[in-house]
């Protein structure tokens, strides 16, 4: 029997296929369906600090409205802490999922301030999450903000969270760093148990009718796999941390590629939203067929076997790939 098991963040998983953060992981019934379909782990949707701050501020505003005119009536209002604001629903989902599921449940936190990260990381741990994914989603729009300040800020924040919680920590990174390998090492040194490559930046669009900046959600495709594939291949063996591939994992071929490059797990969202949770079993079956045909006994045996440090020509992950790619294209156009 071929062994699909893998290790991610120190957690033992029955296979490398993990359902990443998406609307599918935000509901208990859907989480049950993902487990039944074969997901080896689930990452819950991100808890956004801005949303929590907004809810608390809005409640304060409502409670204080009319305070000068109806002072005696304010004694009938309960304290703000008595309201179901902030992360309560999210924490309830973690607790319920831990009771209902046998697979690991990973929380996700998208914060903006050190205080918010620390407070909510502790709450997520107390709710029973098996691990926590820190989603570093930052657009450096301020021209006064330097690359050094961003990188050091990420590391300091991670150190603070690491000192506050005991559960494993993964960092979901942007690919837009000048020296990504150096940043990866800094984050691991600061306490990251794993890196999730990469955070998918959703670009805004302009509505020509309203002249508003409009959100436009486009699901990923297998073509987007090449970016995480390259960096997983480069980082494997250079840092002591688990590696997760996300953005572009749609097929068994996609999952096998990132595992060969050195990933511990292949995370999926768009493919499940498009094709349903049955895609997990299909991928698992096709992975087993591929492994059996090539006499691999386990996922651990193939992991990293085509990483930068394992291939005959390591430059194929670097500049040499650029030159070969350009030479490999033959246009059918004739002037």
C-alpha positions in Angstrom: 0.0 0.0 0.0 1.4 3.4 -1.0 1.9 5.8 1.8 0.5 9.3 1.2 1.1 10.6 4.7 3.2 13.7 5.3 4.2 16.1 8.1 3.2 19.7 8.1 4.0 22.1 11.0 4.7 19.0 13.1 1.2 17.7 12.4 0.9 14.2 10.9 -1.5 14.3 7.9 -2.9 11.3 6.1 -2.2 13.0 2.7 -0.6 16.2 1.5 -3.9 17.6 0.2 -5.1 20.5 2.5 -8.2 22.7 1.9 -6.9 26.2 2.2 -8.7 29.3 3.4 -11.9 29.9 1.4 -15.7 30.2 1.8 -15.7 26.4 1.9 -13.8 26.3 5.2 -16.0 28.9 7.0 -19.0 26.6 7.7 -19.1 23.5 9.9 -21.2 21.5 7.4 -18.8 22.4 4.6 -15.9 21.4 6.8 -17.4 18.0 7.4 -17.9 17.5 3.6 -14.2 18.4 3.1 -13.1 15.8 5.6 -15.4 13.2 4.1 -14.0 14.0 0.6 -10.5 13.3 1.8 -9.0 16.7 2.9 -6.1 16.0 5.2 -6.4 19.3 7.0 -8.4 22.6 6.7 -7.4 26.2 7.0 -10.2 28.4 8.2 -11.0 31.8 6.5 -8.9 34.6 7.9 -10.0 36.5 10.9 -9.4 40.2 9.9 -8.4 42.6 12.6 -10.1 45.5 10.7 -13.4 43.7 10.9 -13.2 43.2 14.6 -12.1 46.8 15.2 -15.0 48.1 13.0 -17.6 46.0 14.8 -16.4 47.1 18.2 -16.2 50.8 17.1 -19.7 50.6 15.5 -21.2 49.2 18.7 -19.5 51.9 20.8 -21.0 54.5 18.5 -24.5 53.0 18.7 -24.4 52.8 22.5 -23.2 56.3 22.9 -25.7 57.9 20.5 -28.0 60.2 22.4 -26.0 60.0 25.6 -26.3 63.7 26.3 -30.1 63.7 25.9 -31.1 60.5 27.6 -28.5 59.9 30.2 -30.7 58.1 32.7 -31.7 55.6 30.0 -28.1 54.5 29.4 -28.2 52.4 32.6 -30.4 49.9 30.7 -27.7 49.2 28.1 -25.5 46.2 28.8 -21.7 46.7 28.7 -20.1 46.3 25.3 -18.3 43.1 26.5 -21.8 41.5 26.8 -22.4 41.8 23.1 -21.4 39.1 20.6 -18.8 41.2 18.8 -15.3 40.6 17.7 -14.0 37.1 17.1 -16.7 35.1 19.0 -18.3 33.5 16.0 -14.9 32.6 14.6 -13.8 31.1 17.9 -17.0 29.1 18.1 -16.3 27.7 14.6 -12.9 26.5 15.7 -14.3 24.9 18.9 -17.1 23.2 16.9 -14.8 22.0 14.2 -12.4 20.5 16.7 -15.2 18.5 18.2 -16.7 17.4 14.8 -13.5 16.7 12.8 -10.6 14.3 13.2 -8.3 16.2 10.8 -6.2 19.2 11.9 -8.0 22.6 12.1 -5.7 25.5 11.3 -6.8 29.1 12.2 -5.9 32.1 10.0 -5.2 35.6 11.3 -4.9 38.7 9.1 -3.9 41.5 11.5 -2.6 45.0 11.2 -1.2 45.9 14.6 1.0 43.9 17.0 -1.6 44.2 19.8 -4.4 42.8 17.6 -2.2 39.9 16.4 -1.2 38.9 19.9 -4.7 39.2 21.4 -6.4 37.2 18.7 -3.6 34.6 18.3 -4.1 33.7 22.0 -7.8 33.5 21.5 -7.5 31.2 18.5 -5.1 28.9 20.5 -7.5 28.8 23.4 -10.3 27.9 21.1 -8.4 24.7 20.2 -6.8 25.4 16.8 -4.1 22.9 16.0 -2.0 25.6 14.3 -2.2 29.2 13.2 -1.5 30.7 9.8 -0.4 34.3 10.0 -1.5 36.1 6.8 1.0 38.8 6.0 -1.0 40.9 3.5 0.5 44.3 3.2 0.5 46.8 0.3 3.5 49.1 0.7 1.8 52.2 -0.7 3.5 54.7 1.5 6.7 56.0 -0.2 8.3 56.6 3.2 8.0 52.9 4.0 11.3 51.1 3.3 11.8 47.5 2.4 13.9 47.1 5.6 11.2 48.4 7.8 8.6 46.1 6.3 10.9 43.0 6.7 12.0 43.9 10.2 8.4 44.6 11.1 7.2 41.2 10.0 10.0 39.5 11.9 9.3 41.5 15.1 5.6 40.8 14.9 6.2 37.1 14.4 8.5 37.0 17.4 5.8 38.6 19.5 3.2 36.0 18.4 5.7 33.2 18.8 6.2 34.2 22.4 2.5 34.4 23.1 1.3 31.0 21.8 2.6 27.4 21.8 0.8 26.1 18.8 2.7 25.8 15.4 2.8 29.0 13.3 2.8 29.2 9.6 3.4 32.5 7.7 1.5 33.1 4.4 3.9 35.3 2.4 3.7 37.7 -0.5 6.1 36.9 -3.4 7.0 40.6 -3.7 10.2 40.8 -1.7 13.5 41.8 -3.3 15.4 39.1 -1.4 12.7 36.5 -0.7 15.1 33.7 0.4 16.6 36.0 3.0 13.1 37.1 4.2 12.1 33.4 4.5 15.1 32.7 6.6 14.5 35.7 8.8 10.9 34.6 9.5 12.0 31.0 10.3 14.6 32.4 12.7 11.9 34.5 14.3 9.8 31.5 15.0 7.9 30.4 11.9 7.3 26.6 11.7 6.2 26.8 8.1 5.8 29.1 5.1 2.8 29.2 2.8 3.7 30.3 -0.7 2.1 32.5 -1.8 -0.5 35.0 -0.7 -2.6 35.8 -3.7 -3.0 39.6 -4.1 -6.4 40.5 -5.5 -5.9 43.5 -7.8 -8.6 46.2 -7.9 -10.4 47.2 -11.0 -12.2 50.5 -12.1 -15.9 50.7 -12.8 -16.3 53.0 -15.8 -19.9 53.7 -15.0 -19.6 54.7 -11.3 -15.9 55.7 -11.4 -15.4 53.6 -8.3 -12.5 51.3 -7.4 -14.2 47.9 -7.7 -13.2 44.5 -6.3 -12.8 41.8 -9.0 -12.3 38.2 -7.8 -10.7 35.9 -10.3 -10.0 32.3 -9.2 -6.6 30.9 -9.8 -5.5 28.5 -12.5 -2.7 26.0 -12.9 -0.6 28.6 -14.7 -0.1 30.4 -11.4 1.6 27.3 -9.9 4.9 28.2 -11.4 5.7 31.0 -8.9 5.3 28.9 -5.7 6.8 26.0 -7.5 10.1 27.9 -8.2 10.4 29.2 -4.7 9.6 25.9 -3.0 12.2 24.3 -5.1 14.7 27.0 -4.1 13.9 27.1 -0.3 13.6 23.3 0.2 16.7 22.3 2.2 17.8 25.8 2.9 15.4 26.6 5.7 14.2 24.4 8.6 10.5 24.9 8.1 7.5 23.2 6.4 6.6 24.5 3.0 3.0 24.7 1.7 2.1 25.5 -1.9 -1.0 27.5 -2.6 -2.4 29.3 -5.6 -2.5 27.1 -8.7 -3.0 23.6 -7.3 -5.9 22.2 -9.4 -4.8 18.8 -10.5 -2.8 15.7 -9.4 0.0 16.9 -11.7 0.0 20.3 -9.9 0.2 18.6 -6.5 2.9 16.2 -7.6 5.0 19.0 -9.0 5.1 21.0 -5.7 5.8 17.9 -3.7 8.7 17.0 -6.0 10.0 20.5 -5.6 9.9 20.1 -1.8 6.5 21.1 -0.5 5.1 19.3 2.5 1.5 20.0 1.5 -0.5 21.2 -1.5 -3.2 23.6 -0.6 -6.4 23.9 -2.7 -9.2 26.5 -2.8 -10.1 27.6 -6.3 -10.3 24.0 -7.7 -12.7 23.0 -4.9 -14.9 26.1 -5.5 -15.0 25.4 -9.2 -15.3 21.6 -9.3 -16.5 20.6 -5.8 -14.9 18.7 -3.0 -14.9 15.5 -5.1 -11.8 16.9 -6.8 -9.8 15.8 -3.7 -10.5 12.1 -4.2 -9.7 12.4 -7.9 -6.4 14.0 -7.2 -5.5 11.5 -4.6 -6.3 8.6 -6.9 -4.3 10.0 -9.8 -1.4 10.7 -7.5 -1.4 7.1 -6.4 -1.4 5.9 -10.0 1.5 8.1 -10.9 3.5 7.0 -7.9 2.8 3.3 -8.5 3.9 3.6 -12.1 7.2 5.1 -11.1 7.7 2.8 -8.1 7.5 5.4 -5.4 6.5 3.9 -2.0 5.6 7.1 -0.3 5.1 10.8 -0.6 8.0 11.3 1.7 10.2 9.5 -0.7 9.4 11.8 -3.6 9.4 15.1 -1.6 12.2 17.4 -2.7 13.6 15.0 -5.2 13.5 17.7 -7.9 14.3 20.7 -5.6 17.1 23.1 -6.4 19.6 21.2 -4.2 18.7 17.8 -5.8 18.8 18.5 -9.5 21.9 18.3 -11.6 21.6 21.9 -12.7 20.5 24.2 -9.8 20.6 27.2 -12.1 17.4 25.8 -13.7 15.5 27.4 -10.8 17.3 30.7 -11.3 18.4 32.9 -14.2 19.2 30.0 -16.6 15.5 29.2 -16.6 14.8 32.7 -18.0 17.1 32.2 -21.0 15.9 28.7 -21.7 12.3 29.8 -21.6 12.8 32.5 -24.1 14.7 30.2 -26.4 12.1 27.5 -26.1 9.3 29.6 -27.6 8.8 29.2 -31.4 6.3 31.6 -32.8 4.0 30.5 -35.6 3.7 34.1 -36.7 5.4 35.0 -39.9 5.7 38.6 -41.1 
